[in-house]
Amino acid sequence: MALKKIKTAIFISGTGSNLKNLFKFSLTKKSPIIISFVVTNNEDAKGIIFSKKNNIESKIYKYFNKSNAENKILKDLNKKKIDLICLAGFMKILSKSFIKKFKGKILNIHPSLLPKYKGLNTHKRAIENKDKFSGCTVHLVSSKLDSGKIILQKKVKINKNDNHITLKKKVLKQEHFIYPIAIKKLLSNP
Ligand code: GRF
């Protein structure tokens, strides 16, 4: 008998390449998730176009007031019986009370080898510091920014001729590789 797939919401603010990748993964037999909903704060997020094309329900939440926006999101997540949230380039920080309501069920992908380079501009910082390696991390979301339990990481070598643009490209490729694996790992071992 086929296993029931976990209803998942992807939160995005931009391009949505991780959304695309997770959607592709969700269609495979091995996937424990089904993507039921896409949440964004940005009406221009390219990922919205992708969602529409692929018949994934999506919604834009204006962030004039964070707690109002979060309450609306929570209401919709509950209505849709969402059991897992995957942040994928979502540029808003979730409040403590939001995180509490989905404790252990919010994943994020971050473009550095955490705990190194929390926050923004990770690739620039790694290049400026002449690091030999960078990478990406999938972690659980906790109330401290980019600090929750690490589920999976992947190292990427920085070559002498890399700049933040080439590094971003290389890291993104690995993000697409590890995010599905991290999801499987979390759900098989919650
Ligand atoms: C990725 O680099 C991710 O690690 C970071 O935001 C970027 C999102 O890219 N949190 P995309 O929108 O999935 O292409």
Boltz pocket constraint, residues with backbone or C-beta under 6 A from the ligand:
constraints:
  - pocket:
      binder: B
      contacts: [[A, 12], [A, 13], [A, 14], [A, 15], [A, 16], [A, 17], [A, 18], [A, 19], [A, 88], [A, 89], [A, 90], [A, 109], [A, 110], [A, 111], [A, 172], [A, 175]]
      max_distance: 6.0
